[in-house]
């Protein structure tokens, strides 16, 4: 209706008022945060509010309905585009907008390699998403995958109150340490003032305190995100898997409901697996084993991953409720490449191209289409 200029004046006024109020509310919320990183976003929103007011005045006083609706449509599209630019932006690792890492964050940058995760304790402590700016792998996150039912069940088994909102998580109290360990978490970041209220683990750990008011709890003897499994257990249901993991933390072990390969012969002491390369939609593992085994990656399992072992495509199985494993059929060195390929991405591209084609046709043939609609209406 907006693009064909057939929107009734009353509806256009309602759109102007509601949208202007929404953007105005966002400005107020953003202004409460004095960080310069939001300054450009606030400026854009102020322009959008002014545009909404101009459109509203034009509509109320009949100063050109079609022009007012055009302005309103362009402003809404511009606002959406700028939200994407500011909220889903790519940014250089050394950009001036990124605050300098504090002492505790610098420590995590040094010790928390690709192989280990950290987790945030406290709702407002090192807010998830900011960890991306410092190249730190945080179990707590603000992402849509947190809405997946299995992810939610697993995270809430670690801490029943881990969800701040449906997409954002932060640990308040660890209720099951075994599940936390299975996910490759070695470091917990917690404010020093909150340490006395936090129930510390019964396993071995080291406590590091820093001048920025933060502490890091370093858990000892934790297997990394990628490792070699020399033991595999088949379970009847996913619930059985989760319960077994809750009950006991077993190193170099996987649980699965899928059909297992032959007996595993590799030994822990003479086998290893590590992440050597990681990027968007792409992970490379390097493994060296002395017998048949599973290379495990403690990342969220999905069948959209394509796996190549020494260049040959192989199957990946779901294990440990959420995670992934690839069978290695004997002793030797293996290069395991994982490439994420979501088929829905191509469908979205086709839909977008089709929508653009319709949009261009409507713009070119606008007068002709309007005449046809008018003629049909009159008939």
C-alpha positions as MATLAB code, in Angstrom:
seq = 'XXXXXXXXXXXXXXXXXXXXXXXXXXXXXXXXXXXXXXXXXXXXXXXXXXXXXXXXXXXXXXXXXXXXXXXXXXXXXXXXXXXXXXXXXXXXXXXXXXXXXXXXXXXXXXXXXXXXXXXXXXXXXXXXXXXXXXXXXXXXXXXXXXXXXXXXXXXXXXXXXXXXXXXXXXXXXXXXXXXXXXXXXXXXXXXXXXXXXXXXXXXXXXXXXXXXXXXXXXXXXXXXXXXXXXXXXXXXXXXXXXXXXXXXXXXXXXXXXXXXXXXXXXXXXXXXXXXXXXXXXXXXXXXXXXXXXXXXXXXXXXXXXXXXXXXXXXXXXXXXXXXXXXXXXXXXXXXXXXXXXXXXXXXXXXXXXXXXXXXXXXXXXXXXXXXXXXXXXXX';
ca = [
       0.000    0.000    0.000;
       2.826    2.388    0.823;
       4.646    1.848   -2.456;
       1.555    2.091   -4.707;
       0.414    5.232   -2.869;
      -3.032    3.775   -2.147;
      -2.767    4.155    1.612;
      -5.724    5.958    3.168;
      -4.861    9.233    4.890;
      -6.153    8.011    8.243;
      -3.939    4.903    8.136;
      -0.929    6.953    7.063;
      -1.437    9.283   10.039;
      -1.589    6.297   12.408;
       1.624    4.866   10.868;
       3.387    8.241   11.258;
       2.370    8.635   14.908;
       3.116    5.060   16.019;
       6.405    4.796   14.155;
       7.524    8.219   15.393;
       6.752    7.205   18.998;
       8.645    3.928   18.606;
      11.756    5.623   17.237;
      11.467    8.343   19.887;
      11.368    5.691   22.603;
      14.519    4.078   21.194;
      16.270    7.461   21.251;
      15.452    7.884   24.951;
      16.789    4.397   25.729;
      19.995    4.940   23.750;
      20.580    8.370   25.289;
      20.732    6.703   28.700;
      23.958    5.120   27.473;
      26.493    7.883   26.943;
      28.843    5.661   24.932;
      29.908    7.294   21.659;
      29.354    4.014   19.849;
      25.643    4.886   19.706;
      26.007    8.522   18.594;
      25.510    7.835   14.877;
      22.485    5.651   15.580;
      20.869    8.381   17.714;
      21.471   10.952   14.958;
      19.769    8.735   12.377;
      16.787    8.164   14.674;
      16.378   11.900   15.298;
      16.269   12.455   11.531;
      13.639    9.696   11.264;
      11.462   11.282   13.973;
      11.646   14.650   12.217;
      10.686   12.947    8.947;
       7.717   11.260   10.626;
       6.553   14.633   12.003;
       6.905   16.304    8.599;
       4.891   13.493    6.984;
       2.257   13.771    9.713;
       1.888   17.538    9.237;
       1.628   17.132    5.464;
      -1.059   14.472    5.845;
      -3.107   16.366    8.423;
      -3.111   19.627    6.461;
      -3.489   17.969    3.013;
      -0.150   19.297    1.750;
       0.330   16.483   -0.713;
      -0.809   13.054    0.370;
       1.200   11.104   -2.223;
       4.397   13.016   -1.455;
       3.897   12.581    2.302;
       3.413    8.839    1.943;
       6.500    8.630   -0.297;
       8.556   10.453    2.335;
       7.209    8.181    5.072;
       7.945    5.012    3.072;
      11.499    6.164    2.288;
      12.119    7.108    5.947;
      10.944    3.706    7.222;
      13.140    1.908    4.683;
      16.100    4.167    5.565;
      15.564    3.573    9.298;
      15.534   -0.211    8.776;
      18.709   -0.046    6.692;
      20.512    2.085    9.264;
      19.427   -0.267   12.063;
      21.076   -3.109   10.126;
      24.173   -1.004    9.555;
      24.507   -0.038   13.227;
      23.214   -3.231   14.811;
      24.613   -5.863   12.442;
      27.773   -4.115   11.367;
      31.191   -5.417   10.471;
      33.930   -3.581   12.365;
      37.727   -3.632   12.275;
      39.368   -5.332   15.237;
      41.372   -2.164   16.015;
      38.528    0.331   15.474;
      38.587    3.382   17.763;
      34.935    2.787   18.749;
      35.878   -0.411   20.601;
      36.775    0.435   24.220;
      40.271   -0.576   25.297;
      40.315   -4.011   26.914;
      40.568   -3.890   30.695;
      43.067   -5.964   32.676;
      40.772   -8.977   33.068;
      39.775   -8.946   29.391;
      43.420   -8.729   28.333;
      44.113  -11.798   30.468;
      41.275  -13.721   28.808;
      42.584  -12.690   25.391;
      45.932  -14.225   26.287;
      44.742  -17.522   27.768;
      41.330  -18.223   26.236;
      42.386  -19.549   22.846;
      40.131  -21.116   20.206;
      40.210  -24.307   22.249;
      38.479  -22.990   25.372;
      35.383  -20.980   26.165;
      34.683  -18.528   28.944;
      31.333  -17.741   30.539;
      29.988  -14.534   32.036;
      28.612  -14.483   35.575;
      26.164  -11.639   36.197;
      23.427  -10.111   34.048;
      25.240   -6.846   33.300;
      28.817   -8.110   33.485;
      30.634   -8.102   30.114;
      27.343   -8.125   28.188;
      27.198  -10.936   25.606;
      27.991   -9.820   22.054;
      30.757   -7.494   23.257;
      33.027  -10.552   23.554;
      33.081  -10.669   19.736;
      34.997   -7.381   19.693;
      37.777   -8.902   21.799;
      37.951  -12.294   20.043;
      36.806  -14.203   23.142;
      34.537  -17.243   22.878;
      31.754  -16.696   25.428;
      29.249  -19.458   26.206;
      26.779  -16.729   27.174;
      25.518  -15.017   24.078;
      22.843  -12.788   22.567;
      21.899  -14.809   19.477;
      18.839  -16.417   17.918;
      20.241  -19.944   18.330;
      19.395  -19.536   22.035;
      15.734  -19.886   21.056;
      16.293  -23.454   19.817;
      14.565  -25.886   22.192;
      17.570  -28.203   22.707;
      19.871  -25.260   23.341;
      17.404  -23.874   25.871;
      17.092  -27.222   27.685;
      20.885  -27.617   27.910;
      21.571  -24.067   29.102;
      18.759  -24.126   31.663;
      20.162  -27.410   32.998;
      23.378  -25.471   33.733;
      21.476  -22.584   35.328;
      17.681  -22.522   35.472;
      17.746  -18.696   35.398;
      20.390  -18.304   32.673;
      18.016  -16.560   30.235;
      17.778  -12.775   30.631;
      15.505  -12.617   27.572;
      14.649  -15.229   24.932;
      17.912  -14.612   23.044;
      20.331  -13.358   25.747;
      21.976  -15.409   28.483;
      24.198  -14.878   31.517;
      25.021  -17.187   34.409;
      23.726  -16.338   37.886;
      24.466  -19.652   39.637;
      25.904  -22.864   38.198;
      23.519  -25.673   39.133;
      25.313  -28.397   37.154;
      29.052  -28.040   36.651;
      29.363  -31.210   34.535;
      27.340  -29.725   31.662;
      29.421  -26.554   31.828;
      32.620  -28.614   31.542;
      31.321  -30.658   28.593;
      30.830  -27.393   26.681;
      34.523  -26.516   26.938;
      34.220  -23.677   29.481;
      37.503  -23.172   31.338;
      37.148  -19.552   32.525;
      34.388  -17.719   34.406;
      34.404  -13.915   34.506;
      32.781  -12.500   37.641;
      32.802   -9.147   39.423;
      34.800   -9.211   42.653;
      31.849   -7.820   44.641;
      29.679  -10.762   43.474;
      32.256  -13.427   44.339;
      31.081  -13.893   47.946;
      27.546  -14.748   46.748;
      28.691  -17.187   44.055;
      28.911  -20.894   44.870;
      32.402  -21.945   43.761;
      32.982  -25.366   42.160;
      34.069  -28.422   44.103;
      36.578  -29.280   41.383;
      40.088  -27.787   41.264;
      40.292  -24.158   40.187;
      42.502  -21.083   40.384;
      41.221  -17.591   41.198;
      42.756  -14.568   39.461;
      41.887  -11.055   40.685;
      42.449   -7.873   38.680;
      42.559   -4.147   39.262;
      39.440   -3.493   37.166;
      37.195   -5.086   39.791;
      36.848   -8.385   37.930;
      37.929  -11.910   38.815;
      38.565  -14.921   36.595;
      37.877  -18.423   37.898;
      40.098  -20.838   35.956;
      38.875  -24.438   36.051;
      41.586  -27.111   36.051;
      41.832  -30.312   33.969;
      39.123  -29.384   31.465;
      39.009  -30.894   27.998;
      38.881  -28.291   25.206;
      36.182  -27.611   22.588;
      37.787  -30.161   20.261;
      39.155  -33.477   21.508;
      39.458  -37.162   20.697;
      36.815  -39.494   22.133;
      38.066  -42.984   22.899;
      34.793  -44.092   24.502;
      31.316  -43.983   22.970;
      28.003  -44.884   24.572;
      24.735  -45.416   22.720;
      21.632  -44.131   24.550;
      17.961  -44.735   23.830;
      16.860  -41.088   23.963;
      18.268  -37.557   24.030;
      16.936  -37.220   27.584;
      19.044  -40.214   28.616;
      22.110  -38.511   27.146;
      21.505  -35.299   29.063;
      20.947  -37.193   32.308;
      24.168  -39.198   31.879;
      26.102  -35.970   31.296;
      24.510  -34.342   34.339;
      25.415  -37.298   36.548;
      29.093  -37.603   35.661;
      31.793  -35.753   33.740;
      33.764  -38.275   31.681;
      36.714  -37.094   29.643;
      37.180  -38.399   26.094;
      33.647  -39.802   26.059;
      30.619  -39.216   23.859;
      26.960  -40.190   24.226;
      24.735  -40.535   21.170;
      21.478  -42.040   19.946;
      22.992  -42.763   16.528;
      24.535  -46.015   15.303;
      28.149  -46.314   16.421;
      31.071  -47.609   14.414;
      33.324  -50.491   15.391;
      35.142  -50.669   18.702;
      37.348  -47.641   19.347;
      41.039  -48.466   19.697;
      42.730  -45.090   20.146;
      44.317  -44.125   23.471;
      44.031  -40.724   25.151;
      47.760  -40.262   25.776;
      48.756  -40.783   22.130;
      45.894  -38.956   20.390;
      44.911  -35.321   20.091;
      42.689  -32.957   18.122;
      42.890  -29.181   17.910;
      41.273  -26.266   16.074;
      43.842  -24.775   13.682;
      41.583  -22.406   11.752;
      38.202  -20.838   12.457;
      36.170  -18.265   10.570;
      32.636  -17.476    9.503;
      31.023  -20.772    8.401;
      34.389  -22.547    8.336;
      36.380  -24.588   10.889;
      39.499  -26.709   10.358;
      40.591  -29.368   12.875;
      43.923  -31.186   12.926;
      43.949  -34.650   14.534;
      46.609  -37.277   15.140;
      45.406  -40.606   16.566;
      46.866  -44.044   17.238;
      43.644  -45.905   16.451;
      39.982  -45.608   15.535;
      38.180  -42.840   17.435;
      35.855  -39.848   17.181;
      36.984  -36.265   16.706;
      34.588  -34.192   18.805;
      33.680  -30.537   18.388;
      31.696  -29.073   21.277;
      29.756  -26.708   19.030;
      26.044  -26.742   18.259;
      25.191  -29.664   15.940;
      23.271  -29.077   12.729;
      23.094  -31.131    9.550;
      23.945  -27.990    7.581;
      27.638  -28.675    8.260;
      29.500  -30.428    5.448;
      32.510  -32.400    6.687;
      35.630  -33.323    4.715;
      38.237  -35.653    6.240;
      41.528  -35.464    4.306;
      39.498  -34.087    1.388;
      36.849  -36.828    1.389;
      33.292  -35.977    2.413;
      32.184  -37.782    5.578;
      29.168  -37.858    7.876;
      28.907  -36.015   11.162;
      26.899  -37.424   14.056;
      25.133  -35.672   16.901;
      26.633  -36.395   20.306;
      26.549  -35.170   23.910;
      23.031  -33.782   23.399;
      24.124  -30.612   21.549;
      27.497  -31.305   19.994;
      29.167  -32.986   16.999;
      31.539  -35.867   16.270;
      33.319  -37.272   13.199;
      34.498  -40.887   13.029;
      38.202  -41.507   12.295;
      38.644  -45.072   11.103;
      42.248  -45.743   12.090;
      45.631  -44.461   13.196;
      47.129  -41.509   11.355;
      46.989  -37.760   10.792;
      43.706  -36.142    9.747;
      42.747  -32.727    8.468;
      39.047  -32.208    9.153;
      37.346  -29.321    7.385;
      33.831  -28.207    8.321;
      31.917  -25.886    6.003;
      28.530  -24.478    6.988;
      26.050  -24.358    4.118;
      22.429  -23.464    4.863;
      20.226  -24.238    1.824;
      17.639  -21.708    3.015;
      20.167  -18.967    2.302;
      19.814  -19.536   -1.451;
      16.006  -19.543   -1.169;
      16.190  -16.168    0.597;
      18.386  -14.786   -2.177;
      15.893  -15.905   -4.838;
      12.998  -14.333   -2.916;
      14.954  -11.078   -2.539;
      15.783  -10.933   -6.256;
      12.139  -11.640   -7.114;
      10.982   -8.878   -4.743;
      13.455   -6.415   -6.279;
      12.207   -7.316   -9.750;
       8.588   -6.616   -8.730;
       9.638   -3.359   -7.062;
      11.425   -2.120  -10.197;
       8.473   -3.086  -12.417;
       6.067   -1.205  -10.115;
       8.271    1.905  -10.203;
       8.564    1.830  -14.006;
       4.904    1.025  -14.669;
       3.459    2.958  -11.706;
       1.143    5.226  -13.702;
      -0.029    2.414  -15.957;
      -0.739    0.125  -12.964;
      -2.561    2.925  -11.125;
      -4.703    3.562  -14.217;
      -5.583   -0.121  -14.489;
      -6.551   -0.289  -10.790;
      -8.681    2.853  -11.179;
     -10.384    1.437  -14.281;
     -11.126   -1.887  -12.552;
     -12.493   -0.045   -9.500;
     -14.793    2.093  -11.630;
     -16.075   -0.951  -13.540;
];
